[in-house]
């Protein structure tokens, strides 16, 4: 890894950390940076998962006072997140590199759409859906966390939508639970990737340091930088990356 690539990854990590602290959506910045650094698509995805995980963990710790009771339902939700994340990670590792490359533009496009419209859909579902109950929550969580283990971008928005439409918690409590479940999904995913040896550690550590620094900076900027502006920039970047990788891999 030369100096130029290291600078690219560090700056992408910083940018990802900042946007995660303010509006979310770091993977739409960090995953393309891993690809630009020359990592194979599956390795780039796995390495990116490690680099952005501290964001979920720090968010979970910061709002731990709002977590629901640590009861049977909480335990089942965490176990479900672990199972779903593991299934997604295994699916990624069994996906041929050539096929995953073809999926990259579609995955980035899906993540961009989830980021752009997820909260609006979530609000609509919350106000009008008749879905309720723990059984529906556990059923819906499995495919969502499996997606998180496979790619991960937009996982937080998807989880929050599931929690708010199938439970009775207030939004902040649901958000705190979402951070715990996203962390559990990420940790089991990372464990599998590490055991299978698909992490490129030099690139990952450089980006991770940048992401931590960016998260600290973002915590300060959140009071002065409008979240709407950050979201618009992330959506624009996700759209641009979709077009670039669709052109590169599909045409």
Protein Blocks (a to p, Z undefined) as FASTA:
>chain_A
ZZklmmmmmmmmmmmmmmmmmngojlmmmmmmmmmnopafklmmmmmmmmmmmmmmmmmm
mmmmmpccddfklmmmmmmmmmmmmmmmmmmmmpcfklmmmmmmmmmmmmmmmmmmmmmm
mmmmmmmpcbecjklmmmmmmmmmmmmmmnopoklmmmmmmmmmmccbdfklmmmmmmmm
mmmmmmmmmmmmmmnopacfklmmmmmmmmmmmmmmmmmmmmmmcfklmmmmmmmmmmmm
mmmmmmmmmZZ
